[in-house]
Amino acid sequence: MGSFPEGDVRLPLPSRQRVGVRGREWLLVLSLLAIGCAGQNASTTSADGVTVETPEPIQPPFEIREGASNLLFVFREPNGNLRNASKLADVPAERRAAVRVDSLSIPPERRLDPRYVYVADLRARGEGGRYRVVKMLREQFEAGAAIDGTMPAPAAPTAVAGSGASGSGANGDAQVTLYSTSWCGACRSAAQWMRSRNIPFVERDIERDAAARSEMQARAAQQGFVPRGVPVIDVRGTLVQGFDPHQIERLLSAAPPPAAAPGGPSVAPSAPPVAPAVPPVTGPVRPI
């Protein structure tokens, strides 16, 4: 059995000192966790039900330049619709403040989480000749957010021709009813589009309001079809399956339907047929 040299006495570390060391270690761990949590974006929900986060500056794994191939550009047209382009030159100068950019050639493992997209300010190059790019929630971009994450302010709806409605939150004389659900992106796009054009409308959630669902199904039955998803938009008595801005504008510009006779049915016996089914412009029809 070995022995310590004379004068070399090894004593155990005092318990108080050991606790002090462990305490400092835990403080370090907690500090690192706090820093990590502080780096995460806190999300909020806008008035339109869109999840909003502060976009994070990022350098995408591809180069954005004139003549680059296999790039996808998605920009917002003046009417609010999203449009694709394969070349930077095809993105109008006045539409370049917040453009979704992606590469069609990068492998799946290098792509963003599907909930996020790359959004670039293509108006001018910054330091190093690079465009400013951020990582933004997909639904936030599709709802019209600026590159800094700021959401567009809902326009105060005013009456359209032939309507005395003063807003979209009350029935009034609004001639558009949007049957929707809380999880439907195309429904949010339709609502945002109508607000941006000051079109008074009533939005009814068919999942939360059983009466709204029954009303939609009854109106569809009167027009000879069964709704296959949402949104379903009633424009002056004609049902439109999916979000089709051009069809909505056409129906609103047509002559208003004749008023029902006192005590008569709320829907004329010769109800107009359902609008032809067309692919939705801003999102797929969501099954219900």
C-alpha positions in Angstrom: 0.0 0.0 0.0 1.5 3.3 -1.1 2.0 6.3 1.3 2.1 10.0 0.8 5.5 11.8 1.2 6.1 13.3 4.6 4.4 16.7 4.9 2.1 16.1 2.0 -1.4 15.7 3.5 -4.3 15.3 1.1 -7.6 16.3 2.5 -11.0 16.1 0.7 -12.4 19.3 -0.8 -14.6 21.0 1.8 -18.3 20.4 1.1 -19.1 24.1 0.9 -16.4 24.6 -1.7 -17.7 21.6 -3.7 -21.2 23.1 -3.6 -19.7 26.4 -4.8 -18.1 24.8 -7.8 -21.3 23.0 -8.7 -23.3 26.2 -8.3 -21.0 28.1 -10.7 -21.4 25.2 -13.2 -25.2 25.4 -13.0 -25.1 29.2 -13.4 -23.1 28.8 -16.5 -25.5 26.2 -17.9 -28.5 28.4 -17.1 -26.9 31.4 -18.7 -26.3 29.5 -21.9 -29.9 28.3 -21.9 -31.1 31.8 -21.4 -29.0 33.0 -24.3 -30.4 30.3 -26.5 -34.0 31.1 -25.6 -33.4 34.8 -26.2 -32.2 34.0 -29.7 -35.5 32.3 -30.6 -38.1 34.5 -32.3 -41.2 35.0 -30.2 -44.3 34.6 -32.4 -47.5 36.5 -32.3 -50.8 36.3 -34.2 -52.1 39.1 -36.4 -55.7 40.2 -36.6 -56.1 38.0 -39.7 -55.0 34.9 -37.7 -51.5 34.8 -39.4 -48.5 33.7 -37.2 -45.9 36.5 -37.2 -42.2 36.3 -36.3 -39.4 38.7 -36.7 -37.5 37.6 -39.8 -33.9 36.3 -39.3 -31.1 37.6 -41.5 -29.6 34.6 -43.4 -27.3 33.8 -46.2 -29.0 31.3 -48.6 -27.0 28.4 -50.0 -27.2 29.8 -53.5 -26.3 33.0 -55.3 -28.9 35.6 -56.4 -27.7 37.3 -59.5 -28.8 38.2 -63.0 -28.6 35.2 -65.4 -28.6 32.6 -62.6 -30.4 29.5 -63.6 -32.7 27.2 -61.6 -34.0 30.1 -59.4 -37.6 30.7 -58.4 -38.8 34.2 -57.7 -42.2 34.8 -56.2 -43.5 38.4 -56.0 -46.7 40.1 -55.2 -48.7 41.9 -58.0 -50.5 45.2 -57.4 -53.8 43.3 -57.0 -52.3 41.2 -54.2 -51.9 37.9 -56.1 -48.6 36.1 -56.0 -46.8 35.5 -59.3 -43.8 33.3 -60.2 -40.8 34.2 -62.3 -37.7 32.2 -63.3 -35.5 35.2 -63.9 -34.6 38.2 -61.8 -35.2 40.5 -64.8 -38.8 39.3 -64.9 -39.5 40.8 -61.5 -40.8 44.4 -61.9 -38.7 47.0 -60.3 -41.6 48.3 -58.2 -42.3 44.7 -56.9 -38.8 43.9 -55.6 -39.0 45.1 -52.0 -39.9 41.6 -50.6 -39.5 38.7 -53.1 -39.4 35.0 -52.2 -36.3 33.4 -53.7 -35.4 29.7 -53.9 -33.2 27.4 -55.8 -34.6 24.4 -57.7 -31.2 22.7 -57.7 -30.1 22.5 -54.0 -30.5 19.1 -52.3 -33.4 18.5 -49.8 -31.0 18.3 -46.8 -29.9 21.9 -47.5 -33.4 23.3 -47.8 -35.2 25.3 -45.1 -37.9 23.9 -42.8 -41.0 23.9 -45.0 -42.6 26.4 -42.7 -40.0 29.0 -43.8 -38.9 30.7 -47.0 -36.1 33.0 -48.2 -37.3 36.5 -48.8 -35.0 39.1 -50.4 -34.9 42.8 -51.0 -33.9 42.9 -54.7 -34.0 46.7 -55.1 -30.3 47.2 -54.5 -27.2 45.2 -53.5 -25.7 45.7 -50.0 -22.2 45.2 -48.6 -20.2 42.6 -50.5 -22.5 43.0 -53.5 -25.1 40.7 -51.9 -28.9 41.3 -51.6 -30.4 41.4 -48.2 -32.1 38.1 -47.4 -34.1 36.9 -44.4 -35.7 33.7 -43.3 -39.5 34.3 -42.9 -42.5 32.2 -42.1 -44.1 31.1 -45.3 -47.7 32.1 -44.2 -46.4 35.5 -43.1 -44.9 36.1 -46.6 -48.0 34.9 -48.3 -50.1 37.2 -46.2 -48.2 40.2 -47.5 -45.5 40.9 -44.9 -42.7 43.3 -45.7 -39.1 42.1 -45.5 -38.8 43.3 -41.9 -41.9 41.2 -41.0 -44.3 44.1 -40.8 -47.8 43.0 -41.7 -50.0 45.2 -44.0 -52.5 47.2 -42.1 -56.1 46.1 -42.9 -57.8 48.7 -45.0 -61.0 50.1 -43.5 -63.7 48.6 -45.7 -66.1 51.0 -47.4 -69.2 50.5 -49.4 -68.8 49.2 -53.0 -71.1 50.2 -55.8 -74.7 49.0 -55.0 -73.9 48.2 -51.4 -74.6 50.2 -48.3 -72.3 48.1 -46.0 -69.8 50.0 -43.9 -67.6 47.2 -42.9 -66.8 43.5 -43.2 -67.5 42.6 -39.6 -71.3 43.0 -39.8 -73.8 41.7 -42.2 -75.2 45.1 -43.3 -75.7 45.1 -47.0 -72.6 43.1 -47.8 -73.1 41.0 -50.9 -70.2 38.6 -50.3 -70.1 35.8 -47.7 -66.8 34.0 -47.2 -67.3 30.4 -45.8 -63.9 29.5 -44.3 -62.0 27.6 -41.6 -59.2 28.9 -39.3 -56.6 26.7 -40.9 -57.3 27.5 -44.6 -54.5 29.6 -46.2 -56.6 30.3 -49.3 -59.4 31.6 -47.1 -57.0 34.1 -45.4 -55.8 35.2 -48.9 -59.4 35.8 -50.0 -60.2 37.8 -46.9 -57.0 39.9 -47.3 -57.7 40.5 -51.0 -61.2 41.7 -50.3 -60.0 44.0 -47.5 -57.3 45.5 -49.8 -60.1 46.4 -52.3 -62.6 47.7 -49.7 -65.1 45.0 -50.6 -67.5 44.5 -47.7 -67.9 40.9 -46.8 -69.1 38.6 -44.0 -66.7 35.7 -43.0 -68.3 32.6 -41.4 -66.2 29.8 -39.9 -68.0 26.6 -40.8 -66.1 24.6 -38.2 -67.0 26.8 -35.3 -70.4 27.8 -36.5 -72.7 24.8 -37.3 -75.4 27.2 -38.6 -72.9 28.6 -41.1 -72.0 25.1 -42.3 -75.7 24.3 -42.7 -76.3 27.6 -44.6 -73.4 26.9 -47.0 -74.6 23.3 -47.7 -78.2 24.5 -48.2 -77.2 27.2 -50.7 -75.0 24.8 -52.5 -77.8 22.2 -52.7 -80.1 24.9 -54.2 -77.4 25.4 -56.9 -77.0 21.7 -57.6 -73.6 20.9 -56.2 -71.9 19.6 -53.0 -69.0 21.7 -51.6 -65.7 19.8 -51.9 -63.7 22.2 -49.7 -63.1 25.7 -48.6 -63.2 28.6 -49.3 -66.7 28.7 -50.7 -67.6 32.4 -51.5 -71.1 33.5 -52.0 -71.1 36.6 -54.3 -74.6 38.0 -54.8 -76.2 34.6 -54.5 -73.7 32.8 -56.8 -71.3 30.3 -55.1 -67.7 30.3 -56.1 -65.7 27.2 -55.1 -62.1 28.3 -54.3 -60.6 31.8 -54.4 -60.8 33.2 -57.9 -60.4 37.0 -57.8 -61.4 37.5 -61.5 -64.7 35.6 -60.9 -65.5 37.6 -57.8 -64.8 40.9 -59.6 -67.0 39.8 -62.6 -69.9 38.9 -60.3 -69.6 42.1 -58.3 -69.6 44.2 -61.5 -72.7 42.5 -62.8 -76.2 43.9 -62.1 -77.4 43.2 -58.6 -80.0 40.4 -58.3 -83.7 41.4 -57.9 -84.9 41.8 -54.3 -87.0 39.1 -52.9 -90.7 39.9 -52.6 -92.0 40.5 -49.0 -92.7 37.3 -47.3 -91.1 35.4 -50.3 -88.2 33.0 -50.2 -84.8 34.4 -49.4 -83.3 32.8 -52.5 -85.0 33.2 -55.8 -86.4 30.0 -57.3 -84.2 30.4 -60.3 -81.0 30.7 -58.4 -77.9 31.2 -60.6 -75.8 28.2 -61.2 -72.5 27.7 -59.3 -69.6 29.4 -60.9 -67.4 27.1 -63.0 -64.8 25.3 -61.0 -61.3 26.8 -61.7 -58.0 26.2 -60.0 -57.7 28.7 -57.1 -55.3 31.5 -57.8 -53.6 31.9 -54.4 -54.0 28.5 -52.8 -55.6 25.0 -53.1 -59.1 24.3 -52.1 -58.9 22.7 -48.7 -61.1 19.6 -48.2 -63.6 19.8 -45.4 
